[in-house]
Amino acid sequence: MTVIGDDYAFRPEERPTFVGSPAAPAHPLGRRLGYAAVAVLVGVAATLGNALVNVNLASLSGALGVYIDQASWLPALYVAFNAGANLMLVKARVQFGIPAVTGTLLVAYALAGLLQFVIPGFAAAAIIRAVSGMTAAGLTTMTIYNLLQVFPGRLRPLALVIGIGLTQLGTPLARLVPVEMMALHQWQGLHLMEIGIALAVLAAITALPLPPSDRAPAFQPLDFAVIGLMLPCLVLVCGVLGQGRLLWWVDTPWLGWALAAAVPLFTLAWLIERRRNRPLIRVHWLTTLDMARFAAAALLMRVSLAEQTYGAVGLLTAGGLINDQLHPLFAIVVLAMLGGTLTAALTLSERRLPYQIIAASLLIAAGAWLDSDATSLVRPPQLYLSQALIAFGTTLFIGPALVLGFLRMVAKGPDYLVTFMVLFSITQNVGGLAGSALLGSLQVASSHWHAQTLSEHLVASDPQVVARLAMGGGGALGQALGREAAVLAFNDVFLFVAGLALLNALYVGYLVLFNTLRRRRGS
């Protein structure tokens, strides 16, 4: 590499893979280690701030003066803006450069965090979550860009696997942060943490900037029209997914109206994109059988992964445990995720990608099945193995899935990058929200059924029931019945997840067999 003034000249193999991505020249060992350290910081920071809010949402809602169903808008807004951010960020990096785009997002995130000190309340919290969602999308890409500086040419796919694996650590790490630290002075501790996260990342990427990237005009006027249609569509859909199981789907008319309003927004954006010569989203590619299969497998898997964030935590919470009692469990989850990421990286090859996804699906199915015989006496140690399997499977799956989709995108060309990034983000983020909604709804419905079944066995002629009622224990009896019904319902959820993950493994296995037979017949 030669440097002439402020202009950089790179060898062909060092040139950026896409316009808007950084060059990848040879670096000395010290600089590579620096980029690796920045990648770890950025990857964890990408999701940690929002995870701190999500794991404390019930307590935070009281401090904000809203009910839990209103507070559930916060994760929904995060997911909507995170999923929609790549509609803007890919082209923004092409036109304005990586430092300008990432720096703007981080400054906006820090300033949004300050809002809670200026005008504290739910409105400020909603703005923070929206900005946090967009920032997380930018930081996820920045994690991968920094890791691209660490690995030489043929090993660069490892940057995708390790980078996306690092972003999965936010939720379990958030479970390890003491609640008392965040709840100081009406949760000002939490807001200071988010500001600190943004400033720490800004300092790191400023101290060790990425190599320069190619820039070119990217945006077209109709891009903003599509973004203006898709973003409110995502907000409406995510709002329904976040609220549906709390307000219940058929009891709240506005949920239906919100979905009805989302349909024309999506349809109009779709029609605009189909008729453009240079669309933002290549809708014809999304409708191909190959990409439909990829999206279906990724979505099914993401729904299954809600077993850990909703199912296991919900089971332990129903048993009366609080977040601080879950620290050992989630320390194990963090270690298992790191193990899954390392295994995915060490075994990565294009031929093995489907088999890695199959193995991950089977591990998640096994973990969910192990949880399916829980009782109201279950405690974290009984879940160490099952949750470790699920955590390991999570990062064993998501990296290879990203690489598999990325290879399909590369075969089509750089114009398909926005489409792929949006598709992957929606399957993983909206899919995660949909997974919690599905599993939560299943748990509520199953809990009601089990409560009714159990109550039929509480007959007045039963001496134990008579004795409990005579001692004024009717309320305690009802609470015990509700607790047992909830645990049985969670067991149903775990069995459902096990079946879903197994179905995903069989589906990917079928695709592998089908493609193998087709190649043999063709040869």
C-alpha positions in Angstrom: 0.0 0.0 0.0 1.3 3.5 -0.8 0.1 6.7 0.8 0.4 10.1 -1.0 -0.8 13.0 1.1 -4.4 12.3 2.1 -5.0 10.0 -0.8 -4.7 6.2 -0.4 -3.8 3.7 -3.1 -4.6 0.1 -2.4 -3.7 -3.2 -4.1 -6.6 -4.8 -5.8 -7.1 -7.4 -3.1 -7.2 -4.6 -0.5 -9.9 -2.6 -2.2 -13.3 -2.3 -0.5 -15.7 -5.2 -1.3 -18.5 -2.8 -1.8 -18.7 0.9 -2.3 -19.2 2.3 1.2 -17.3 -0.5 2.9 -13.8 0.1 4.2 -10.6 -1.0 2.5 -8.8 -4.0 4.1 -5.0 -3.4 3.8 -2.4 -5.4 5.6 -2.0 -4.2 9.2 0.7 -4.9 11.8 -0.3 -7.3 14.6 -0.8 -4.5 17.2 -3.2 -2.7 14.9 -5.1 -5.9 14.2 -5.5 -6.5 18.0 -6.7 -2.9 18.3 -9.4 -3.5 15.7 -10.4 -6.8 17.4 -10.8 -4.9 20.7 -12.9 -2.2 19.1 -15.0 -4.9 17.5 -15.8 -6.5 20.8 -16.7 -3.2 22.4 -18.9 -2.1 19.4 -20.5 -5.6 19.1 -21.6 -5.7 22.7 -22.6 -2.0 22.8 -24.8 -2.5 19.7 -27.5 -4.4 21.7 -26.6 -3.8 25.4 -28.4 -0.5 25.9 -31.7 -1.8 24.6 -31.3 -5.1 26.4 -30.9 -3.2 29.7 -34.3 -1.7 29.0 -36.0 -4.9 27.9 -34.9 -7.0 30.9 -36.2 -4.3 33.3 -39.2 -3.2 31.4 -41.8 -4.1 34.1 -39.9 -2.0 36.7 -39.1 0.8 34.3 -42.8 1.2 33.3 -43.6 2.3 36.9 -40.9 4.9 36.9 -42.2 6.2 33.5 -45.8 6.3 34.9 -47.2 4.0 32.3 -48.7 0.5 32.3 -46.8 -2.5 31.1 -48.7 -2.7 27.8 -47.8 0.9 27.1 -44.2 0.3 28.1 -44.1 -2.6 25.6 -44.1 0.1 22.8 -40.4 0.7 23.8 -39.0 -2.6 22.5 -41.4 -2.5 19.6 -40.1 0.9 18.5 -36.5 -0.3 18.8 -37.2 -3.3 16.6 -39.1 -1.3 14.0 -36.3 1.3 13.6 -33.6 -1.3 13.8 -35.2 -3.4 11.0 -35.9 -0.3 8.9 -32.5 1.4 9.4 -30.7 -0.5 6.7 -33.0 1.0 4.2 -31.1 4.2 4.8 -27.7 3.3 6.3 -26.3 1.2 3.5 -26.7 4.1 1.0 -25.8 6.7 3.6 -22.4 5.0 4.1 -21.9 5.0 0.4 -22.7 8.7 0.0 -21.4 10.2 3.2 -18.8 7.7 4.4 -18.6 5.4 7.4 -17.2 7.9 10.0 -19.9 10.6 9.3 -22.8 8.1 9.4 -21.6 6.2 12.5 -20.6 9.4 14.3 -23.9 11.0 13.7 -25.8 8.0 15.0 -23.7 7.8 18.2 -24.1 11.5 18.9 -27.8 11.3 18.3 -28.0 8.3 20.7 -26.1 10.2 23.4 -28.2 13.3 22.9 -31.4 11.2 23.0 -30.2 9.8 26.3 -29.9 13.3 27.7 -33.6 13.9 27.0 -34.5 11.8 30.1 -32.7 14.4 32.2 -34.3 17.4 30.4 -37.9 16.2 29.8 -38.1 12.8 31.7 -41.0 10.6 30.8 -42.4 8.1 28.3 -42.0 10.3 25.2 -38.3 10.7 25.8 -38.0 7.0 26.4 -39.7 6.3 23.1 -37.3 8.6 21.2 -34.3 7.0 22.8 -35.5 3.5 21.7 -36.1 4.6 18.2 -32.6 6.2 17.9 -31.1 3.2 19.7 -32.6 0.9 17.1 -31.0 2.8 14.3 -27.7 3.0 16.1 -27.7 -0.7 16.8 -28.1 -1.4 13.1 -25.1 0.8 12.3 -23.0 -0.7 15.1 -23.7 -4.2 14.0 -22.2 -3.4 10.6 -19.3 -1.5 12.3 -18.5 -4.7 14.3 -18.1 -6.6 11.1 -16.1 -3.9 9.4 -13.6 -3.8 12.3 -13.2 -7.5 12.2 -12.6 -7.4 8.5 -9.3 -5.6 9.4 -8.3 -8.5 11.6 -8.6 -11.4 9.2 -6.7 -11.8 5.9 -8.5 -12.3 2.6 -9.6 -15.9 2.6 -10.5 -15.8 6.3 -12.7 -12.7 6.0 -16.0 -14.6 6.2 -15.1 -15.2 9.9 -15.7 -11.5 10.4 -19.4 -12.1 9.6 -19.7 -15.1 12.0 -17.8 -13.5 14.9 -19.3 -10.1 14.4 -22.9 -11.2 14.4 -22.2 -13.5 17.3 -20.8 -10.7 19.4 -24.1 -8.7 19.0 -26.0 -11.6 20.6 -24.2 -11.0 23.9 -26.2 -7.9 24.8 -29.2 -9.6 26.4 -27.4 -12.1 28.7 -24.9 -9.4 29.7 -27.7 -7.1 30.6 -29.1 -9.8 33.0 -25.7 -9.6 34.8 -26.0 -5.9 35.6 -27.4 -5.3 39.1 -30.8 -3.7 39.1 -29.9 -1.4 41.9 -27.2 0.2 39.8 -29.6 1.1 37.0 -32.5 2.1 39.3 -30.6 4.9 41.1 -32.5 8.2 41.2 -35.6 7.1 39.2 -33.5 5.0 36.7 -31.1 7.7 35.9 -28.4 5.1 36.3 -29.8 3.3 33.2 -29.9 6.5 31.2 -26.3 7.3 32.2 -25.2 3.9 31.1 -26.8 4.4 27.6 -25.0 7.7 27.3 -21.8 6.1 28.4 -22.1 3.3 25.9 -22.6 5.8 23.0 -19.6 7.9 24.1 -17.3 5.0 24.7 -17.9 3.6 21.2 -17.5 7.1 19.7 -14.2 7.4 21.5 -13.0 4.0 20.3 -13.8 4.4 16.7 -12.3 7.9 16.7 -9.1 6.6 18.3 -8.7 3.8 15.8 -10.6 4.7 12.6 -11.3 2.3 9.8 -9.4 2.6 6.5 -11.0 4.9 4.0 -13.8 3.7 1.8 -15.0 4.6 -1.7 -17.9 7.1 -1.8 -20.4 7.9 -4.5 -23.8 9.5 -4.9 -26.3 6.9 -3.8 -29.8 8.2 -2.8 -32.6 8.8 -5.3 -35.7 10.8 -4.6 -38.0 7.8 -4.6 -35.8 6.1 -1.9 -37.2 8.5 0.6 -40.7 7.8 -0.5 -40.1 4.0 0.1 -38.5 4.7 3.4 -41.4 7.0 4.4 -43.8 4.1 3.7 -41.9 1.2 5.1 -40.9 2.8 8.4 -44.5 3.5 9.7 -45.5 0.1 8.3 -42.8 -1.6 10.5 -43.8 0.6 13.5 -47.5 -0.5 13.2 -46.6 -4.2 12.7 -44.1 -4.2 15.6 -46.6 -2.4 17.8 -49.2 -5.0 17.2 -46.7 -7.8 17.9 -45.6 -6.2 21.1 -49.1 -5.4 22.3 -51.2 -8.3 21.1 -50.5 -10.9 23.8 -50.9 -8.2 26.5 -54.2 -6.6 25.3 -55.2 -9.9 23.6 -55.6 -10.1 19.9 -59.4 -10.3 19.5 -60.3 -8.0 22.4 -58.6 -4.8 21.1 -60.0 -3.4 17.9 -57.1 -1.0 17.3 -54.7 -3.9 16.7 -56.7 -4.9 13.7 -56.9 -1.3 12.5 -53.2 -1.0 12.8 -52.6 -4.1 10.7 -55.1 -2.8 8.2 -53.2 0.5 7.9 -49.9 -1.3 7.5 -51.2 -3.2 4.4 -51.6 -0.3 2.0 -48.3 1.3 3.2 -46.4 -2.0 2.4 -48.3 -2.5 -0.9 -47.6 1.0 -2.1 -43.9 0.6 -1.3 -43.8 -2.8 -3.0 -45.4 -1.4 -6.2 -43.0 1.5 -6.3 -40.0 -0.8 -6.0 -41.3 -3.2 -8.7 -41.4 -0.4 -11.2 -38.1 1.2 -10.6 -34.9 0.6 -12.6 -32.7 1.0 -9.5 -35.0 0.0 -6.6 -33.9 0.2 -3.0 -35.4 -3.3 -2.3 -35.1 -5.9 -5.1 -38.5 -7.4 -4.5 -38.2 -9.8 -7.4 -35.2 -11.4 -5.7 -37.1 -11.7 -2.4 -39.9 -13.7 -4.2 -37.5 -16.3 -5.6 -37.8 -19.8 -4.1 -34.2 -19.7 -2.9 -34.6 -16.5 -0.9 -38.0 -17.5 0.4 -36.5 -20.8 1.7 -33.7 -18.8 3.4 -36.1 -16.3 5.0 -38.4 -19.2 6.2 -35.5 -21.0 7.8 -34.1 -17.9 9.4 -37.6 -16.8 10.7 -38.4 -20.3 12.1 -35.2 -20.4 13.9 -35.5 -16.9 15.4 -39.0 -17.7 16.7 -37.5 -20.8 18.4 -34.8 -18.7 20.0 -37.5 -16.8 22.0 -37.5 -19.8 24.3 -34.6 -18.3 26.2 -35.6 -14.7 26.3 -39.3 -15.3 27.0 -39.8 -18.9 28.0 -37.0 -19.7 30.5 -37.1 -16.2 32.1 -40.9 -16.3 32.3 -40.8 -19.7 34.0 -38.4 -18.6 36.6 -40.2 -15.3 37.2 -43.5 -17.3 37.7 -41.6 -19.2 40.4 -41.0 -15.9 42.2 -37.3 -15.3 41.2 -36.0 -11.8 40.5 -33.3 -10.8 38.0 -30.5 -10.8 40.5 -31.0 -14.5 41.2 -30.5 -15.3 37.5 -26.9 -14.0 37.3 -25.2 -17.5 37.4 -27.5 -18.8 34.7 -26.8 -15.9 32.3 -23.1 -16.1 33.0 -23.3 -19.6 31.7 -25.3 -18.4 28.8 -22.6 -15.8 27.9 -19.9 -18.5 28.0 -22.1 -20.8 25.8 -22.7 -18.1 23.3 -18.9 -17.4 23.1 -18.4 -21.2 22.6 -21.0 -21.3 19.8 -19.4 -18.4 18.1 -15.9 -19.9 18.3 -17.2 -23.3 17.1 -19.0 -21.7 14.1 -15.8 -19.8 13.2 -13.6 -22.8 13.5 -15.8 -25.1 11.4 -16.9 -22.5 8.9 -16.8 -23.4 5.2 -19.3 -22.9 2.4 -20.0 -26.7 2.2 -20.7 -27.0 6.0 -23.0 -24.0 6.4 -26.3 -25.9 6.1 -24.9 -28.6 8.5 -24.0 -26.0 11.0 -27.6 -24.7 10.9 -29.0 -28.2 11.3 -26.7 -28.8 14.3 -27.8 -25.5 15.8 -31.5 -26.4 15.3 -31.0 -29.8 17.0 -29.2 -28.3 20.0 -32.0 -25.8 20.5 -34.6 -28.5 20.1 -32.7 -30.6 22.7 -32.5 -27.7 25.1 -36.2 -26.8 24.8 -37.2 -30.5 25.3 -35.1 -30.7 28.5 -37.0 -27.8 29.9 -40.4 -29.3 29.1 -40.8 -31.2 32.3 -40.3 -28.2 34.7 -42.2 -27.8 37.9 -43.0 -24.8 40.1 -39.9 -25.8 42.2 -37.5 -25.4 39.3 -34.5 -23.1 39.9 -31.7 -21.8 37.7 -29.3 -24.8 38.3 -31.9 -27.1 36.7 -31.7 -25.0 33.6 -28.0 -24.6 33.2 -27.6 -27.4 30.7 -30.7 -26.6 28.6 -30.0 -22.9 28.4 -26.4 -23.5 27.6 -27.4 -25.7 24.7 -29.8 -23.1 23.4 -27.3 -20.3 23.8 -24.6 -22.4 22.0 -27.1 -23.1 19.2 -28.0 -19.4 18.9 -24.6 -18.3 17.9 -23.8 -21.5 16.0 -26.9 -20.7 13.9 -26.9 -16.9 13.3 -23.3 -16.6 12.0 -23.6 -19.3 9.3 -27.1 -18.1 8.4 -25.7 -14.6 7.8 -22.8 -16.1 5.7 -25.2 -18.3 3.7 -27.4 -15.3 2.8 -24.4 -13.1 2.2 -23.0 -15.5 -0.4 -26.3 -15.5 -2.2 -26.3 -11.7 -2.3 -22.6 -11.6 -3.5 -23.6 -13.9 -6.4 -26.2 -11.3 -7.5 -24.0 -8.2 -7.0 -23.6 -5.1 -4.7 -27.0 -3.6 -5.8 -28.6 -6.4 -3.7 -26.9 -5.5 -0.5 -29.7 -3.3 0.9 -32.2 -6.0 0.1 -30.3 -8.6 1.9 -29.5 -6.5 5.0 -33.2 -5.5 5.3 -34.3 -9.1 4.9 -31.9 -10.5 7.4 -32.7 -7.7 9.9 -36.4 -8.3 9.6 -36.1 -12.1 10.0 -33.9 -11.7 13.1 -35.4 -8.6 14.8 -39.1 -8.6 13.8 -38.8 -12.4 14.0 -37.6 -12.3 17.6 -40.5 -10.0 18.5 -42.9 -12.3 16.6 -41.5 -15.2 18.5 -42.1 -13.6 21.9 -45.7 -12.7 20.7 -46.3 -16.3 19.5 -44.9 -18.0 22.6 -46.5 -15.5 24.9 -49.9 -16.0 23.3 -49.5 -19.8 23.4 -48.5 -19.6 27.1 -51.5 -17.4 28.0 -54.0 -19.7 26.2 -52.5 -22.9 27.5 -52.4 -21.4 31.1 -56.2 -20.7 31.0 -56.8 -24.3 29.7 -54.7 -25.8 32.5 -56.2 -23.6 35.1 -59.7 -24.8 34.1 -58.6 -28.4 34.1 -56.9 -28.2 37.5 -59.9 -26.4 39.0 -62.2 -29.3 38.0 -60.2 -31.5 40.4 -60.7 -29.1 43.3 -64.0 -30.6 44.5 -65.7 -29.5 47.7 -65.6 -33.1 49.0 -61.8 -33.2 49.0 -60.7 -33.0 52.7 -57.6 -30.9 51.8 -59.7 -28.4 49.9 -62.2 -28.1 52.8 -59.4 -27.7 55.3 -57.7 -25.0 53.2 -61.0 -23.1 52.8 -61.7 -23.4 56.5 -58.4 -21.7 57.3 -59.2 -18.9 54.9 -56.8 -20.1 52.4 -59.0 -19.7 49.4 -56.8 -16.9 48.0 -53.6 -18.9 48.5 -55.3 -21.9 46.9 -56.2 -19.8 43.8 -52.6 -18.5 43.6 -51.2 -22.0 43.8 -53.5 -23.1 41.1 -52.6 -20.2 38.9 -48.9 -20.8 39.4 -49.2 -24.5 38.6 -51.2 -23.7 35.5 -48.6 -21.2 34.3 -45.8 -23.7 34.8 -47.7 -26.4 32.8 -48.3 -23.8 30.1 -44.6 -23.0 29.9 -43.9 -26.7 29.5 -46.3 -26.7 26.5 -44.3 -23.7 25.1 -41.0 -25.6 25.5 -42.4 -28.6 23.7 -43.7 -26.4 20.9 -40.3 -24.7 20.5 -38.6 -28.2 20.5 -40.9 -29.2 17.7 -40.3 -26.0 15.8 -36.6 -26.3 16.0 -36.7 -29.9 15.0 -38.9 -29.0 12.1 -36.3 -26.4 11.0 -33.6 -29.0 11.2 -35.6 -31.4 9.0 -36.5 -28.7 6.6 -32.8 -27.6 6.1 -31.9 -31.3 5.9 -34.4 -31.8 3.1 -33.0 -28.8 1.2 -29.5 -30.3 1.5 -30.7 -33.7 0.2 -32.8 -32.2 -2.6 -29.9 -30.0 -3.8 -27.5 -32.9 -3.6 -29.7 -35.2 -5.7 -30.3 -32.4 -8.2 -26.6 -31.8 -8.7 -26.0 -35.6 -9.2 -28.7 -35.8 -11.8 -27.4 -32.7 -13.5 -23.9 -34.2 -13.7 
